[in-house]
Amino acid sequence: MLTINEILAQELGQKQEYVDNVVQLIDEGNTIPFIARYRKELHGSMDDTALRTLEERLAYLRNLTERKESVKASIAEQEKLTDELAAAIDAAQTL
């Protein structure tokens, strides 16, 4: 199963290294304009639009992962979670 950063690299057609760097900068609280202007060595040739898309998809994929875990926990609480159901939830692209 791919990590969130690997998914982002594939979706955006960017090098894994650049995606990892940008995610780290975002997690450290840096803004997109700051990253675009002052951290070009860390993101290669991504422009503001690509960086914003990455930021939005990152938030979406993180929320999706949290929601999947929440759904699985809720079903497990009811003692109805099967391996097949857990795998189907994990494979879901949207919830």
C-alpha positions in Angstrom: 0.0 0.0 0.0 1.3 3.4 -0.9 2.0 6.1 1.6 0.3 9.5 1.3 3.5 11.1 0.0 3.9 8.4 -2.6 0.4 8.9 -3.8 1.0 12.7 -4.0 4.2 12.2 -6.0 2.4 10.0 -8.5 -0.7 12.2 -8.8 1.4 15.4 -9.3 4.1 13.8 -11.4 6.8 15.1 -9.0 9.9 13.5 -7.6 9.3 11.7 -4.3 12.1 13.8 -2.7 10.4 17.1 -3.6 7.1 15.9 -2.3 8.7 14.7 1.0 10.4 18.1 1.4 7.3 20.1 0.8 5.2 18.0 3.1 7.8 18.5 5.8 7.8 22.3 5.2 4.0 22.4 5.4 4.1 20.3 8.6 6.6 22.8 10.1 4.1 25.6 9.5 5.5 27.2 6.4 3.1 28.9 4.1 2.8 28.1 0.4 4.1 31.6 -0.7 7.1 31.2 1.6 7.9 27.7 0.2 7.4 28.9 -3.4 9.6 31.9 -3.0 12.3 30.9 -0.6 12.6 27.1 -0.7 13.0 26.5 -4.4 15.9 24.1 -3.8 13.6 21.9 -1.8 10.7 21.6 -4.3 12.4 21.8 -7.6 10.2 23.5 -10.2 6.8 23.4 -8.5 4.9 26.7 -8.8 2.3 28.2 -6.4 -0.5 26.2 -8.1 1.2 22.9 -7.8 2.2 23.6 -4.2 -1.4 24.5 -3.3 -2.7 21.4 -5.0 -0.2 19.3 -3.0 -1.3 21.0 0.2 -5.0 20.5 -0.5 -4.5 16.8 -1.6 -2.3 16.2 1.5 -5.1 17.5 3.8 -7.7 15.4 1.9 -5.7 12.2 2.0 -4.8 12.7 5.7 -8.5 13.3 6.6 -9.5 10.2 4.5 -7.0 8.1 6.4 -8.3 9.3 9.7 -11.9 8.7 8.6 -11.1 5.2 7.4 -9.6 4.4 10.8 -12.6 5.9 12.6 -15.0 3.8 10.5 -13.1 0.6 11.1 -12.9 1.3 14.9 -16.7 1.9 15.0 -17.4 -1.4 13.1 -14.9 -3.2 15.3 -16.6 -1.9 18.4 -19.7 -3.6 17.2 -17.7 -6.8 16.7 -18.6 -6.9 13.0 -15.3 -6.0 11.4 -14.0 -8.8 9.1 -10.7 -9.0 7.3 -12.5 -8.5 4.0 -14.4 -5.5 5.2 -11.2 -3.9 6.7 -9.4 -4.5 3.3 -12.3 -2.9 1.4 -12.3 0.1 3.7 -8.5 0.5 3.3 -8.8 0.2 -0.5 -11.5 2.9 -0.7 -10.4 6.1 -2.4 -13.3 8.2 -1.0 -15.7 7.9 1.9 
